[in-house]
């Protein structure tokens, strides 16, 4: 019995160390990615995107949630992007404004606050 208790404590200790390493890594790299995205969106264009689907976000139960898949066109090129579920009501097929980087159109943000927009044909 004593041996199994030690193993459990050792497993918990290792898991705690792994969690700390992951947390520190995320604290370093997520802000860098956010700043990079903001810089890319400084020179941006606006287009209309359409919600084409939704999916569950991968991860443990504490972090699970829904994501929506949006598609949009820039200069005739088709793009798809995965966004966190918006706080505004939506349905598949609804259209919203989308701000994209002129340098890399794959980098984009849906402007949920501007509400639903009339859909345009490609």
Jmol script that loads the backbone (N, CA, C; Angstrom):
load data "model"
ATOM      1  N   UNK A   1       0.813  -1.209   0.000  1.00  0.00           N
ATOM      2  CA  UNK A   1       0.000   0.000   0.000  1.00  0.00           C
ATOM      3  C   UNK A   1       0.850   1.264   0.000  1.00  0.00           C
ATOM      4  N   UNK A   2       1.896   1.281   0.762  1.00  0.00           N
ATOM      5  CA  UNK A   2       2.742   2.466   0.833  1.00  0.00           C
ATOM      6  C   UNK A   2       3.354   2.764  -0.530  1.00  0.00           C
ATOM      7  N   UNK A   3       3.763   1.706  -1.230  1.00  0.00           N
ATOM      8  CA  UNK A   3       4.393   1.884  -2.525  1.00  0.00           C
ATOM      9  C   UNK A   3       3.450   2.569  -3.518  1.00  0.00           C
ATOM     10  N   UNK A   4       2.184   2.165  -3.542  1.00  0.00           N
ATOM     11  CA  UNK A   4       1.235   2.765  -4.482  1.00  0.00           C
ATOM     12  C   UNK A   4       0.977   4.237  -4.151  1.00  0.00           C
ATOM     13  N   UNK A   5       1.002   4.602  -2.882  1.00  0.00           N
ATOM     14  CA  UNK A   5       0.827   5.998  -2.494  1.00  0.00           C
ATOM     15  C   UNK A   5       1.981   6.845  -3.013  1.00  0.00           C
ATOM     16  N   UNK A   6       3.187   6.316  -2.935  1.00  0.00           N
ATOM     17  CA  UNK A   6       4.343   7.036  -3.460  1.00  0.00           C
ATOM     18  C   UNK A   6       4.218   7.233  -4.965  1.00  0.00           C
ATOM     19  N   UNK A   7       3.773   6.186  -5.646  1.00  0.00           N
ATOM     20  CA  UNK A   7       3.605   6.285  -7.102  1.00  0.00           C
ATOM     21  C   UNK A   7       2.578   7.354  -7.451  1.00  0.00           C
ATOM     22  N   UNK A   8       1.483   7.393  -6.707  1.00  0.00           N
ATOM     23  CA  UNK A   8       0.450   8.399  -6.970  1.00  0.00           C
ATOM     24  C   UNK A   8       0.985   9.805  -6.735  1.00  0.00           C
ATOM     25  N   UNK A   9       1.748   9.991  -5.652  1.00  0.00           N
ATOM     26  CA  UNK A   9       2.326  11.307  -5.375  1.00  0.00           C
ATOM     27  C   UNK A   9       3.315  11.696  -6.463  1.00  0.00           C
ATOM     28  N   UNK A  10       4.098  10.720  -6.919  1.00  0.00           N
ATOM     29  CA  UNK A  10       5.079  10.989  -7.966  1.00  0.00           C
ATOM     30  C   UNK A  10       4.367  11.351  -9.275  1.00  0.00           C
ATOM     31  N   UNK A  11       3.289  10.628  -9.603  1.00  0.00           N
ATOM     32  CA  UNK A  11       2.519  10.929 -10.811  1.00  0.00           C
ATOM     33  C   UNK A  11       1.923  12.333 -10.732  1.00  0.00           C
ATOM     34  N   UNK A  12       1.375  12.682  -9.566  1.00  0.00           N
ATOM     35  CA  UNK A  12       0.800  14.017  -9.391  1.00  0.00           C
ATOM     36  C   UNK A  12       1.872  15.090  -9.512  1.00  0.00           C
ATOM     37  N   UNK A  13       3.044  14.814  -8.956  1.00  0.00           N
ATOM     38  CA  UNK A  13       4.144  15.767  -9.031  1.00  0.00           C
ATOM     39  C   UNK A  13       4.580  15.973 -10.482  1.00  0.00           C
ATOM     40  N   UNK A  14       4.698  14.900 -11.224  1.00  0.00           N
ATOM     41  CA  UNK A  14       5.080  14.999 -12.640  1.00  0.00           C
ATOM     42  C   UNK A  14       4.008  15.747 -13.419  1.00  0.00           C
ATOM     43  N   UNK A  15       2.742  15.426 -13.168  1.00  0.00           N
ATOM     44  CA  UNK A  15       1.644  16.099 -13.871  1.00  0.00           C
ATOM     45  C   UNK A  15       1.618  17.589 -13.538  1.00  0.00           C
ATOM     46  N   UNK A  16       1.888  17.931 -12.290  1.00  0.00           N
ATOM     47  CA  UNK A  16       1.939  19.339 -11.890  1.00  0.00           C
ATOM     48  C   UNK A  16       3.053  20.067 -12.626  1.00  0.00           C
ATOM     49  N   UNK A  17       4.220  19.437 -12.734  1.00  0.00           N
ATOM     50  CA  UNK A  17       5.336  20.047 -13.462  1.00  0.00           C
ATOM     51  C   UNK A  17       4.995  20.241 -14.934  1.00  0.00           C
ATOM     52  N   UNK A  18       4.368  19.239 -15.534  1.00  0.00           N
ATOM     53  CA  UNK A  18       3.960  19.347 -16.942  1.00  0.00           C
ATOM     54  C   UNK A  18       2.969  20.490 -17.116  1.00  0.00           C
ATOM     55  N   UNK A  19       2.002  20.590 -16.222  1.00  0.00           N
ATOM     56  CA  UNK A  19       1.013  21.675 -16.299  1.00  0.00           C
ATOM     57  C   UNK A  19       1.677  23.043 -16.188  1.00  0.00           C
ATOM     58  N   UNK A  20       2.667  23.177 -15.292  1.00  0.00           N
ATOM     59  CA  UNK A  20       3.377  24.449 -15.154  1.00  0.00           C
ATOM     60  C   UNK A  20       4.138  24.797 -16.427  1.00  0.00           C
ATOM     61  N   UNK A  21       4.803  23.805 -17.015  1.00  0.00           N
ATOM     62  CA  UNK A  21       5.557  24.045 -18.250  1.00  0.00           C
ATOM     63  C   UNK A  21       4.623  24.487 -19.367  1.00  0.00           C
ATOM     64  N   UNK A  22       3.489  23.813 -19.500  1.00  0.00           N
ATOM     65  CA  UNK A  22       2.513  24.183 -20.532  1.00  0.00           C
ATOM     66  C   UNK A  22       1.980  25.586 -20.277  1.00  0.00           C
ATOM     67  N   UNK A  23       1.659  25.889 -19.031  1.00  0.00           N
ATOM     68  CA  UNK A  23       1.128  27.222 -18.698  1.00  0.00           C
ATOM     69  C   UNK A  23       2.128  28.322 -19.020  1.00  0.00           C
ATOM     70  N   UNK A  24       3.371  28.109 -18.648  1.00  0.00           N
ATOM     71  CA  UNK A  24       4.400  29.120 -18.919  1.00  0.00           C
ATOM     72  C   UNK A  24       4.600  29.292 -20.422  1.00  0.00           C
ATOM     73  N   UNK A  25       4.629  28.177 -21.147  1.00  0.00           N
ATOM     74  CA  UNK A  25       4.781  28.241 -22.604  1.00  0.00           C
ATOM     75  C   UNK A  25       3.637  29.019 -23.235  1.00  0.00           C
ATOM     76  N   UNK A  26       2.418  28.743 -22.810  1.00  0.00           N
ATOM     77  CA  UNK A  26       1.261  29.459 -23.359  1.00  0.00           C
ATOM     78  C   UNK A  26       1.298  30.935 -22.995  1.00  0.00           C
ATOM     79  N   UNK A  27       1.735  31.247 -21.772  1.00  0.00           N
ATOM     80  CA  UNK A  27       1.808  32.652 -21.355  1.00  0.00           C
ATOM     81  C   UNK A  27       2.821  33.425 -22.190  1.00  0.00           C
ATOM     82  N   UNK A  28       3.824  32.738 -22.705  1.00  0.00           N
ATOM     83  CA  UNK A  28       4.828  33.401 -23.541  1.00  0.00           C
ATOM     84  C   UNK A  28       4.352  33.532 -24.979  1.00  0.00           C
ATOM     85  N   UNK A  29       3.854  32.433 -25.564  1.00  0.00           N
ATOM     86  CA  UNK A  29       3.597  32.412 -27.000  1.00  0.00           C
ATOM     87  C   UNK A  29       2.230  32.940 -27.419  1.00  0.00           C
ATOM     88  N   UNK A  30       1.210  32.819 -26.590  1.00  0.00           N
ATOM     89  CA  UNK A  30      -0.105  33.341 -26.987  1.00  0.00           C
ATOM     90  C   UNK A  30      -0.101  34.853 -27.165  1.00  0.00           C
ATOM     91  N   UNK A  31       0.487  35.623 -26.256  1.00  0.00           N
ATOM     92  CA  UNK A  31       0.535  37.075 -26.497  1.00  0.00           C
ATOM     93  C   UNK A  31       1.335  37.434 -27.749  1.00  0.00           C
ATOM     94  N   UNK A  32       2.404  36.698 -28.032  1.00  0.00           N
ATOM     95  CA  UNK A  32       3.189  36.962 -29.238  1.00  0.00           C
ATOM     96  C   UNK A  32       2.331  36.741 -30.473  1.00  0.00           C
ATOM     97  N   UNK A  33       1.579  35.642 -30.503  1.00  0.00           N
ATOM     98  CA  UNK A  33       0.709  35.351 -31.645  1.00  0.00           C
ATOM     99  C   UNK A  33      -0.378  36.417 -31.772  1.00  0.00           C
ATOM    100  N   UNK A  34      -0.933  36.867 -30.642  1.00  0.00           N
ATOM    101  CA  UNK A  34      -1.974  37.890 -30.659  1.00  0.00           C
ATOM    102  C   UNK A  34      -1.428  39.203 -31.221  1.00  0.00           C
ATOM    103  N   UNK A  35      -0.248  39.605 -30.762  1.00  0.00           N
ATOM    104  CA  UNK A  35       0.364  40.851 -31.242  1.00  0.00           C
ATOM    105  C   UNK A  35       0.666  40.750 -32.730  1.00  0.00           C
ATOM    106  N   UNK A  36       1.163  39.600 -33.165  1.00  0.00           N
ATOM    107  CA  UNK A  36       1.458  39.404 -34.591  1.00  0.00           C
ATOM    108  C   UNK A  36       0.181  39.541 -35.426  1.00  0.00           C
ATOM    109  N   UNK A  37      -0.902  38.936 -34.947  1.00  0.00           N
ATOM    110  CA  UNK A  37      -2.170  39.019 -35.676  1.00  0.00           C
ATOM    111  C   UNK A  37      -2.657  40.468 -35.740  1.00  0.00           C
ATOM    112  N   UNK A  38      -2.565  41.191 -34.639  1.00  0.00           N
ATOM    113  CA  UNK A  38      -2.985  42.598 -34.613  1.00  0.00           C
ATOM    114  C   UNK A  38      -2.157  43.421 -35.596  1.00  0.00           C
ATOM    115  N   UNK A  39      -0.849  43.180 -35.652  1.00  0.00           N
ATOM    116  CA  UNK A  39       0.008  43.919 -36.580  1.00  0.00           C
ATOM    117  C   UNK A  39      -0.357  43.597 -38.022  1.00  0.00           C
ATOM    118  N   UNK A  40      -0.669  42.334 -38.295  1.00  0.00           N
ATOM    119  CA  UNK A  40      -1.032  41.944 -39.657  1.00  0.00           C
ATOM    120  C   UNK A  40      -2.361  42.588 -40.066  1.00  0.00           C
ATOM    121  N   UNK A  41      -3.249  42.803 -39.102  1.00  0.00           N
ATOM    122  CA  UNK A  41      -4.560  43.366 -39.421  1.00  0.00           C
ATOM    123  C   UNK A  41      -4.553  44.892 -39.489  1.00  0.00           C
ATOM    124  N   UNK A  42      -3.405  45.536 -39.231  1.00  0.00           N
ATOM    125  CA  UNK A  42      -3.354  46.996 -39.343  1.00  0.00           C
ATOM    126  C   UNK A  42      -3.638  47.434 -40.771  1.00  0.00           C
ATOM    127  N   UNK A  43      -3.028  46.758 -41.742  1.00  0.00           N
ATOM    128  CA  UNK A  43      -3.329  47.012 -43.145  1.00  0.00           C
ATOM    129  C   UNK A  43      -4.298  45.927 -43.575  1.00  0.00           C
ATOM    130  N   UNK A  44      -5.581  46.277 -43.575  1.00  0.00           N
ATOM    131  CA  UNK A  44      -6.580  45.238 -43.781  1.00  0.00           C
ATOM    132  C   UNK A  44      -7.665  45.676 -44.743  1.00  0.00           C
ATOM    133  N   UNK A  45      -8.398  44.687 -45.187  1.00  0.00           N
ATOM    134  CA  UNK A  45      -9.567  44.909 -46.014  1.00  0.00           C
ATOM    135  C   UNK A  45     -10.772  44.306 -45.322  1.00  0.00           C
ATOM    136  N   UNK A  46     -11.945  44.616 -45.823  1.00  0.00           N
ATOM    137  CA  UNK A  46     -13.180  44.085 -45.244  1.00  0.00           C
ATOM    138  C   UNK A  46     -13.953  43.378 -46.348  1.00  0.00           C
ATOM    139  N   UNK A  47     -14.492  42.222 -46.013  1.00  0.00           N
ATOM    140  CA  UNK A  47     -15.322  41.470 -46.941  1.00  0.00           C
ATOM    141  C   UNK A  47     -16.457  40.825 -46.147  1.00  0.00           C
ATOM    142  N   UNK A  48     -17.263  40.045 -46.817  1.00  0.00           N
ATOM    143  CA  UNK A  48     -18.367  39.340 -46.167  1.00  0.00           C
ATOM    144  C   UNK A  48     -17.993  37.868 -46.063  1.00  0.00           C
ATOM    145  N   UNK A  49     -18.246  37.281 -44.898  1.00  0.00           N
ATOM    146  CA  UNK A  49     -18.014  35.847 -44.725  1.00  0.00           C
ATOM    147  C   UNK A  49     -19.346  35.169 -44.422  1.00  0.00           C
ATOM    148  N   UNK A  50     -19.379  33.882 -44.668  1.00  0.00           N
ATOM    149  CA  UNK A  50     -20.598  33.105 -44.460  1.00  0.00           C
ATOM    150  C   UNK A  50     -20.293  31.961 -43.503  1.00  0.00           C
ATOM    151  N   UNK A  51     -21.183  31.737 -42.539  1.00  0.00           N
ATOM    152  CA  UNK A  51     -21.015  30.622 -41.609  1.00  0.00           C
ATOM    153  C   UNK A  51     -21.435  29.349 -42.341  1.00  0.00           C
ATOM    154  N   UNK A  52     -20.499  28.396 -42.443  1.00  0.00           N
ATOM    155  CA  UNK A  52     -20.783  27.170 -43.187  1.00  0.00           C
ATOM    156  C   UNK A  52     -20.864  25.939 -42.298  1.00  0.00           C
ATOM    157  N   UNK A  53     -20.526  26.069 -41.023  1.00  0.00           N
ATOM    158  CA  UNK A  53     -20.612  24.912 -40.141  1.00  0.00           C
ATOM    159  C   UNK A  53     -20.199  25.262 -38.730  1.00  0.00           C
ATOM    160  N   UNK A  54     -20.320  24.271 -37.867  1.00  0.00           N
ATOM    161  CA  UNK A  54     -19.855  24.436 -36.495  1.00  0.00           C
ATOM    162  C   UNK A  54     -19.295  23.108 -36.024  1.00  0.00           C
ATOM    163  N   UNK A  55     -18.435  23.168 -35.032  1.00  0.00           N
ATOM    164  CA  UNK A  55     -17.813  21.967 -34.497  1.00  0.00           C
ATOM    165  C   UNK A  55     -17.478  22.193 -33.038  1.00  0.00           C
ATOM    166  N   UNK A  56     -17.236  21.095 -32.327  1.00  0.00           N
ATOM    167  CA  UNK A  56     -16.791  21.211 -30.945  1.00  0.00           C
ATOM    168  C   UNK A  56     -15.302  21.478 -30.941  1.00  0.00           C
ATOM    169  N   UNK A  57     -14.888  22.377 -30.088  1.00  0.00           N
ATOM    170  CA  UNK A  57     -13.468  22.692 -29.949  1.00  0.00           C
ATOM    171  C   UNK A  57     -12.791  21.509 -29.263  1.00  0.00           C
ATOM    172  N   UNK A  58     -11.647  21.049 -29.779  1.00  0.00           N
ATOM    173  CA  UNK A  58     -10.956  19.942 -29.117  1.00  0.00           C
ATOM    174  C   UNK A  58     -10.412  20.380 -27.764  1.00  0.00           C
ATOM    175  N   UNK A  59     -10.278  19.441 -26.861  1.00  0.00           N
ATOM    176  CA  UNK A  59      -9.715  19.759 -25.556  1.00  0.00           C
ATOM    177  C   UNK A  59     -10.455  19.041 -24.452  1.00  0.00           C
ATOM    178  N   UNK A  60     -10.011  19.276 -23.245  1.00  0.00           N
ATOM    179  CA  UNK A  60     -10.656  18.640 -22.106  1.00  0.00           C
ATOM    180  C   UNK A  60     -12.010  19.295 -21.865  1.00  0.00           C
ATOM    181  N   UNK A  61     -12.799  18.675 -21.027  1.00  0.00           N
ATOM    182  CA  UNK A  61     -14.168  19.153 -20.808  1.00  0.00           C
ATOM    183  C   UNK A  61     -14.213  20.581 -20.274  1.00  0.00           C
ATOM    184  N   UNK A  62     -13.184  21.006 -19.554  1.00  0.00           N
ATOM    185  CA  UNK A  62     -13.174  22.363 -19.000  1.00  0.00           C
ATOM    186  C   UNK A  62     -13.014  23.413 -20.094  1.00  0.00           C
ATOM    187  N   UNK A  63     -12.380  23.051 -21.190  1.00  0.00           N
ATOM    188  CA  UNK A  63     -12.095  24.017 -22.243  1.00  0.00           C
ATOM    189  C   UNK A  63     -12.901  23.772 -23.509  1.00  0.00           C
ATOM    190  N   UNK A  64     -13.780  22.801 -23.496  1.00  0.00           N
ATOM    191  CA  UNK A  64     -14.556  22.509 -24.699  1.00  0.00           C
ATOM    192  C   UNK A  64     -15.582  23.604 -24.929  1.00  0.00           C
ATOM    193  N   UNK A  65     -15.915  23.778 -26.147  1.00  0.00           N
ATOM    194  CA  UNK A  65     -16.910  24.762 -26.525  1.00  0.00           C
ATOM    195  C   UNK A  65     -17.147  24.624 -28.010  1.00  0.00           C
ATOM    196  N   UNK A  66     -17.981  25.461 -28.545  1.00  0.00           N
ATOM    197  CA  UNK A  66     -18.260  25.384 -29.977  1.00  0.00           C
ATOM    198  C   UNK A  66     -17.409  26.382 -30.742  1.00  0.00           C
ATOM    199  N   UNK A  67     -17.085  26.009 -31.956  1.00  0.00           N
ATOM    200  CA  UNK A  67     -16.407  26.892 -32.888  1.00  0.00           C
ATOM    201  C   UNK A  67     -17.253  26.936 -34.150  1.00  0.00           C
ATOM    202  N   UNK A  68     -17.188  28.033 -34.858  1.00  0.00           N
ATOM    203  CA  UNK A  68     -17.896  28.128 -36.128  1.00  0.00           C
ATOM    204  C   UNK A  68     -16.876  28.193 -37.258  1.00  0.00           C
ATOM    205  N   UNK A  69     -17.250  27.610 -38.383  1.00  0.00           N
ATOM    206  CA  UNK A  69     -16.396  27.623 -39.568  1.00  0.00           C
ATOM    207  C   UNK A  69     -16.985  28.646 -40.527  1.00  0.00           C
ATOM    208  N   UNK A  70     -16.166  29.614 -40.925  1.00  0.00           N
ATOM    209  CA  UNK A  70     -16.618  30.643 -41.865  1.00  0.00           C
ATOM    210  C   UNK A  70     -15.798  30.537 -43.144  1.00  0.00           C
ATOM    211  N   UNK A  71     -16.438  30.877 -44.251  1.00  0.00           N
ATOM    212  CA  UNK A  71     -15.708  30.923 -45.520  1.00  0.00           C
ATOM    213  C   UNK A  71     -15.859  32.306 -46.118  1.00  0.00           C
ATOM    214  N   UNK A  72     -14.827  32.724 -46.838  1.00  0.00           N
ATOM    215  CA  UNK A  72     -14.839  34.041 -47.469  1.00  0.00           C
ATOM    216  C   UNK A  72     -13.932  34.012 -48.689  1.00  0.00           C
ATOM    217  N   UNK A  73     -14.086  35.017 -49.528  1.00  0.00           N
ATOM    218  CA  UNK A  73     -13.315  35.116 -50.761  1.00  0.00           C
ATOM    219  C   UNK A  73     -12.576  36.447 -50.786  1.00  0.00           C
ATOM    220  N   UNK A  74     -11.301  36.389 -51.164  1.00  0.00           N
ATOM    221  CA  UNK A  74     -10.488  37.587 -51.349  1.00  0.00           C
ATOM    222  C   UNK A  74      -9.818  37.455 -52.711  1.00  0.00           C
ATOM    223  N   UNK A  75     -10.087  38.400 -53.590  1.00  0.00           N
ATOM    224  CA  UNK A  75      -9.531  38.379 -54.946  1.00  0.00           C
ATOM    225  C   UNK A  75      -9.776  37.040 -55.640  1.00  0.00           C
ATOM    226  N   UNK A  76     -10.965  36.503 -55.474  1.00  0.00           N
ATOM    227  CA  UNK A  76     -11.334  35.249 -56.118  1.00  0.00           C
ATOM    228  C   UNK A  76     -10.781  34.004 -55.439  1.00  0.00           C
ATOM    229  N   UNK A  77      -9.978  34.163 -54.417  1.00  0.00           N
ATOM    230  CA  UNK A  77      -9.386  33.034 -53.692  1.00  0.00           C
ATOM    231  C   UNK A  77     -10.282  32.670 -52.510  1.00  0.00           C
ATOM    232  N   UNK A  78     -10.565  31.379 -52.345  1.00  0.00           N
ATOM    233  CA  UNK A  78     -11.440  30.883 -51.283  1.00  0.00           C
ATOM    234  C   UNK A  78     -10.627  30.626 -50.011  1.00  0.00           C
ATOM    235  N   UNK A  79     -11.156  31.083 -48.874  1.00  0.00           N
ATOM    236  CA  UNK A  79     -10.521  30.855 -47.574  1.00  0.00           C
ATOM    237  C   UNK A  79     -11.564  30.348 -46.594  1.00  0.00           C
ATOM    238  N   UNK A  80     -11.120  29.516 -45.651  1.00  0.00           N
ATOM    239  CA  UNK A  80     -11.955  29.097 -44.530  1.00  0.00           C
ATOM    240  C   UNK A  80     -11.204  29.409 -43.247  1.00  0.00           C
ATOM    241  N   UNK A  81     -11.957  29.769 -42.232  1.00  0.00           N
ATOM    242  CA  UNK A  81     -11.355  30.131 -40.956  1.00  0.00           C
ATOM    243  C   UNK A  81     -12.226  29.556 -39.846  1.00  0.00           C
ATOM    244  N   UNK A  82     -11.613  29.191 -38.737  1.00  0.00           N
ATOM    245  CA  UNK A  82     -12.354  28.689 -37.576  1.00  0.00           C
ATOM    246  C   UNK A  82     -12.333  29.769 -36.510  1.00  0.00           C
ATOM    247  N   UNK A  83     -13.509  30.149 -36.048  1.00  0.00           N
ATOM    248  CA  UNK A  83     -13.656  31.212 -35.045  1.00  0.00           C
ATOM    249  C   UNK A  83     -14.319  30.635 -33.801  1.00  0.00           C
ATOM    250  N   UNK A  84     -14.038  31.238 -32.646  1.00  0.00           N
ATOM    251  CA  UNK A  84     -14.754  30.857 -31.438  1.00  0.00           C
ATOM    252  C   UNK A  84     -16.219  31.219 -31.607  1.00  0.00           C
ATOM    253  N   UNK A  85     -17.079  30.477 -30.925  1.00  0.00           N
ATOM    254  CA  UNK A  85     -18.513  30.735 -31.055  1.00  0.00           C
ATOM    255  C   UNK A  85     -18.817  32.169 -30.642  1.00  0.00           C
ATOM    256  N   UNK A  86     -19.527  32.887 -31.485  1.00  0.00           N
ATOM    257  CA  UNK A  86     -19.817  34.294 -31.182  1.00  0.00           C
ATOM    258  C   UNK A  86     -20.849  34.433 -30.071  1.00  0.00           C
ATOM    259  N   UNK A  87     -20.866  35.612 -29.482  1.00  0.00           N
ATOM    260  CA  UNK A  87     -21.860  35.888 -28.443  1.00  0.00           C
ATOM    261  C   UNK A  87     -23.180  36.340 -29.062  1.00  0.00           C
ATOM    262  N   UNK A  88     -23.173  36.632 -30.360  1.00  0.00           N
ATOM    263  CA  UNK A  88     -24.403  37.045 -31.043  1.00  0.00           C
ATOM    264  C   UNK A  88     -25.101  35.808 -31.598  1.00  0.00           C
ATOM    265  N   UNK A  89     -26.432  35.846 -31.697  1.00  0.00           N
ATOM    266  CA  UNK A  89     -27.137  34.696 -32.267  1.00  0.00           C
ATOM    267  C   UNK A  89     -26.801  34.547 -33.753  1.00  0.00           C
ATOM    268  N   UNK A  90     -26.670  33.313 -34.193  1.00  0.00           N
ATOM    269  CA  UNK A  90     -26.331  33.055 -35.590  1.00  0.00           C
ATOM    270  C   UNK A  90     -26.937  31.723 -36.014  1.00  0.00           C
ATOM    271  N   UNK A  91     -26.975  31.505 -37.295  1.00  0.00           N
ATOM    272  CA  UNK A  91     -27.386  30.227 -37.866  1.00  0.00           C
ATOM    273  C   UNK A  91     -26.458  29.935 -39.040  1.00  0.00           C
ATOM    274  N   UNK A  92     -26.323  28.674 -39.371  1.00  0.00           N
ATOM    275  CA  UNK A  92     -25.504  28.319 -40.526  1.00  0.00           C
ATOM    276  C   UNK A  92     -26.130  28.956 -41.759  1.00  0.00           C
ATOM    277  N   UNK A  93     -25.320  29.628 -42.536  1.00  0.00           N
ATOM    278  CA  UNK A  93     -25.798  30.354 -43.712  1.00  0.00           C
ATOM    279  C   UNK A  93     -25.852  31.856 -43.496  1.00  0.00           C
ATOM    280  N   UNK A  94     -25.757  32.310 -42.234  1.00  0.00           N
ATOM    281  CA  UNK A  94     -25.738  33.750 -41.957  1.00  0.00           C
ATOM    282  C   UNK A  94     -24.417  34.354 -42.420  1.00  0.00           C
ATOM    283  N   UNK A  95     -24.451  35.628 -42.748  1.00  0.00           N
ATOM    284  CA  UNK A  95     -23.255  36.333 -43.217  1.00  0.00           C
ATOM    285  C   UNK A  95     -22.907  37.476 -42.263  1.00  0.00           C
ATOM    286  N   UNK A  96     -21.608  37.706 -42.103  1.00  0.00           N
ATOM    287  CA  UNK A  96     -21.093  38.759 -41.243  1.00  0.00           C
ATOM    288  C   UNK A  96     -19.926  39.438 -41.938  1.00  0.00           C
ATOM    289  N   UNK A  97     -19.582  40.639 -41.471  1.00  0.00           N
ATOM    290  CA  UNK A  97     -18.393  41.309 -41.995  1.00  0.00           C
ATOM    291  C   UNK A  97     -17.153  40.625 -41.428  1.00  0.00           C
ATOM    292  N   UNK A  98     -16.090  40.624 -42.234  1.00  0.00           N
ATOM    293  CA  UNK A  98     -14.833  40.014 -41.835  1.00  0.00           C
ATOM    294  C   UNK A  98     -13.689  40.933 -42.227  1.00  0.00           C
ATOM    295  N   UNK A  99     -12.781  41.161 -41.303  1.00  0.00           N
ATOM    296  CA  UNK A  99     -11.604  41.995 -41.544  1.00  0.00           C
ATOM    297  C   UNK A  99     -10.426  41.052 -41.776  1.00  0.00           C
ATOM    298  N   UNK A 100      -9.719  41.212 -42.905  1.00  0.00           N
ATOM    299  CA  UNK A 100      -8.615  40.318 -43.237  1.00  0.00           C
ATOM    300  C   UNK A 100      -7.350  41.120 -43.538  1.00  0.00           C
ATOM    301  N   UNK A 101      -6.218  40.480 -43.367  1.00  0.00           N
ATOM    302  CA  UNK A 101      -4.930  41.103 -43.632  1.00  0.00           C
ATOM    303  C   UNK A 101      -4.696  41.168 -45.137  1.00  0.00           C
ATOM    304  N   UNK A 102      -4.264  42.335 -45.629  1.00  0.00           N
ATOM    305  CA  UNK A 102      -3.960  42.460 -47.053  1.00  0.00           C
ATOM    306  C   UNK A 102      -2.726  41.636 -47.416  1.00  0.00           C
ATOM    307  N   UNK A 103      -1.797  41.518 -46.478  1.00  0.00           N
ATOM    308  CA  UNK A 103      -0.570  40.765 -46.742  1.00  0.00           C
ATOM    309  C   UNK A 103      -0.823  39.258 -46.730  1.00  0.00           C
ATOM    310  N   UNK A 104      -1.582  38.795 -45.732  1.00  0.00           N
ATOM    311  CA  UNK A 104      -1.901  37.366 -45.611  1.00  0.00           C
ATOM    312  C   UNK A 104      -3.400  37.237 -45.353  1.00  0.00           C
ATOM    313  N   UNK A 105      -4.207  37.092 -46.405  1.00  0.00           N
ATOM    314  CA  UNK A 105      -5.665  37.051 -46.227  1.00  0.00           C
ATOM    315  C   UNK A 105      -6.165  35.922 -45.329  1.00  0.00           C
ATOM    316  N   UNK A 106      -5.338  34.910 -45.081  1.00  0.00           N
ATOM    317  CA  UNK A 106      -5.757  33.828 -44.193  1.00  0.00           C
ATOM    318  C   UNK A 106      -5.908  34.333 -42.752  1.00  0.00           C
ATOM    319  N   UNK A 107      -5.216  35.404 -42.401  1.00  0.00           N
ATOM    320  CA  UNK A 107      -5.336  36.007 -41.067  1.00  0.00           C
ATOM    321  C   UNK A 107      -6.542  36.937 -41.093  1.00  0.00           C
ATOM    322  N   UNK A 108      -7.561  36.600 -40.302  1.00  0.00           N
ATOM    323  CA  UNK A 108      -8.812  37.358 -40.363  1.00  0.00           C
ATOM    324  C   UNK A 108      -9.541  37.315 -39.029  1.00  0.00           C
ATOM    325  N   UNK A 109     -10.406  38.288 -38.835  1.00  0.00           N
ATOM    326  CA  UNK A 109     -11.287  38.362 -37.666  1.00  0.00           C
ATOM    327  C   UNK A 109     -12.697  38.676 -38.142  1.00  0.00           C
ATOM    328  N   UNK A 110     -13.663  37.938 -37.617  1.00  0.00           N
ATOM    329  CA  UNK A 110     -15.060  38.233 -37.931  1.00  0.00           C
ATOM    330  C   UNK A 110     -15.506  39.392 -37.046  1.00  0.00           C
ATOM    331  N   UNK A 111     -16.188  40.354 -37.630  1.00  0.00           N
ATOM    332  CA  UNK A 111     -16.682  41.522 -36.888  1.00  0.00           C
ATOM    333  C   UNK A 111     -18.109  41.222 -36.414  1.00  0.00           C
ATOM    334  N   UNK A 112     -18.212  40.408 -35.367  1.00  0.00           N
ATOM    335  CA  UNK A 112     -19.520  39.971 -34.870  1.00  0.00           C
ATOM    336  C   UNK A 112     -20.362  41.154 -34.403  1.00  0.00           C
ATOM    337  N   UNK A 113     -19.737  42.172 -33.828  1.00  0.00           N
ATOM    338  CA  UNK A 113     -20.463  43.311 -33.256  1.00  0.00           C
ATOM    339  C   UNK A 113     -21.236  44.104 -34.303  1.00  0.00           C
ATOM    340  N   UNK A 114     -20.851  43.987 -35.562  1.00  0.00           N
ATOM    341  CA  UNK A 114     -21.538  44.743 -36.614  1.00  0.00           C
ATOM    342  C   UNK A 114     -22.820  44.066 -37.077  1.00  0.00           C
ATOM    343  N   UNK A 115     -23.119  42.898 -36.535  1.00  0.00           N
ATOM    344  CA  UNK A 115     -24.375  42.222 -36.835  1.00  0.00           C
ATOM    345  C   UNK A 115     -24.376  41.508 -38.175  1.00  0.00           C
ATOM    346  N   UNK A 116     -25.511  40.865 -38.438  1.00  0.00           N
ATOM    347  CA  UNK A 116     -25.656  40.106 -39.686  1.00  0.00           C
ATOM    348  C   UNK A 116     -25.668  41.053 -40.877  1.00  0.00           C
ATOM    349  N   UNK A 117     -25.132  40.568 -41.976  1.00  0.00           N
ATOM    350  CA  UNK A 117     -25.049  41.342 -43.212  1.00  0.00           C
ATOM    351  C   UNK A 117     -25.752  40.570 -44.321  1.00  0.00           C
ATOM    352  N   UNK A 118     -26.194  41.270 -45.364  1.00  0.00           N
ATOM    353  CA  UNK A 118     -26.745  40.538 -46.505  1.00  0.00           C
ATOM    354  C   UNK A 118     -25.628  39.746 -47.188  1.00  0.00           C
ATOM    355  N   UNK A 119     -25.923  38.517 -47.562  1.00  0.00           N
ATOM    356  CA  UNK A 119     -24.922  37.665 -48.206  1.00  0.00           C
ATOM    357  C   UNK A 119     -24.718  38.100 -49.652  1.00  0.00           C
ATOM    358  N   UNK A 120     -23.476  37.985 -50.088  1.00  0.00           N
ATOM    359  CA  UNK A 120     -23.141  38.302 -51.474  1.00  0.00           C
ATOM    360  C   UNK A 120     -22.754  37.007 -52.169  1.00  0.00           C
ATOM    361  N   UNK A 121     -22.969  36.954 -53.480  1.00  0.00           N
ATOM    362  CA  UNK A 121     -22.520  35.777 -54.221  1.00  0.00           C
ATOM    363  C   UNK A 121     -21.031  35.911 -54.472  1.00  0.00           C
ATOM    364  N   UNK A 122     -20.359  34.769 -54.631  1.00  0.00           N
ATOM    365  CA  UNK A 122     -18.909  34.770 -54.803  1.00  0.00           C
ATOM    366  C   UNK A 122     -18.549  35.530 -56.027  1.00  0.00           C
TER     367      UNK A 122
END
end "model"
wireframe off; spacefill off
backbone 0.3
color backbone group
